[in-house]
Amino acid sequence: MSVATVDPSTGTLIEAFEPPGRAELGAAIQRGHRSFLRWRRLDVGRRCDHLRELAVVLRARRVNLSVTMAREMGKPVFQGEAEIDRCAEVCEFYARHAAEFLASRPVGAGAARSEVVHRPLGLVLGVMPWNEPFWQVFRFAAPALAAGNACLLKHASNVPRCALAIERLCAAAGVPEGVFQTLLTGSDAVRGLIEHPLVRGVTFTGTAAAGSEVAEAAGKAIKPSVLELGGSDPYLILEDADLELAADACVTSRLENSGQSCTAAKRFIVVEPVREAFEALVVERMRRARMQPPTQPSCELGPLASVAARDALHDQVRASVALGASCLLGGYVPRDLPGAYYPPTVLTRVVAGMPAFSEELFGPVAAIVPVVDAQEAIEVANTGSFGLGAAVFTRDVERGWQIARDELEAGSCFVNDRVRSDPRLPCGGIKDSGYGRELGRQGILAFVNVKTVYAA
């Protein structure tokens, strides 16, 4: 499988890389294991010093790194700079809290001494996606490194320059050679990497279909895994919602990263009394976002990652319209632009059985689902196989809190705000959106040995 950089705004091949052979991959794993044996013996404070330095290096290179993202996968540069800032923040978060999260805990168990301690597992393989090519890596790597693990990165094959840049960032921060390694290999090598006895865990972000294969391989090898898979996040707009606030949050979420985010708002479930007013606000805001080359500072909506991805999205839109959805904005393939652009699109009267309802729309397409009342909104939100994020908009905050806490089936539920990840809070999904958690205290404990030590 080829590993190449193709500019999605023009379709131009920038650079191609020769994937390593089996012997090279095996040597990298051996090198990583040797490095792990030294790294794990460093005091957690010394490991965290490297994370602090990594944050410094990230911020110093944020402009160049954002351009790399724009040219490889189309992210607007101002969003790319914000992504690098988040990476620096997650490094600093674990640098501050790793010692606390990993601290031994005495437990009274009738012994002279008994403790629960946390020790690293070894090499953790990260199989990462292209849509947030730095953030998705750092959210697993920062806690894994702080815990004393070493990391192998198998990144998406269309972002090799981002993948190589991350390894160089770690080296610039003084992380010892071999503790973090990028493997420019295709997806056909993933199962063999998981099966290698020196690889002790795997974290994967991507589609449910690919995640199922990763989970199967990890389960067969009896290794822990964390899966963050797709989402079709519902945003509930109740009859007493602040519609201006709701429309701003929904459109911001839907257009972030040109609509290519797992936790983006994808289904807007709106009670009928406010549907038309909400539709008008969403269309107005979506129409403002003009498509531009992602390297332009004013770009709000860049291309999708590839022409194939754009065409697949358009097929979902056309199929939904054929089944009865109404297209209020967009819904066409631009003929005057090269590359993988797709316009801001708003569909309404979306119902079950349409791709816009049941599938993940990975692009700037808003799907408005009309419902009668709040109870039906909750039922519709919980329909389907995904359970990554959800949000509810209402002026009755206590009511919204109860719905988010007790009624919505998702890993992250927000009230009067868009779903997003934060280093302080665990992030992950349920159902076909995966299992396990990243970030927060749970993120650093995902790949440690929770060990009981007992002395009679």
Beta strands, then each sheet from edge to edge (+ up, - down):
strand 1: 3-7
strand 2: 12-17
strand 3: 105-106
strand 4: 113-120
strand 5: 123-127
strand 6: 150-154
strand 7: 180-182
strand 8: 199-205
strand 9: 225-228
strand 10: 233-237
strand 11: 265-271
strand 12: 326-329
strand 13: 345-348
strand 14: 365-371
strand 15: 389-393
strand 16: 412-415
strand 17: 434-435
strand 18: 448-455
sheet 1: 1+ 2-
sheet 2: 3+ 4- 18+
sheet 3: 7+ 6+ 5+ 8+ 9+ 17-
sheet 4: 12+ 13- 14- 11- 10- 15- 16-
end
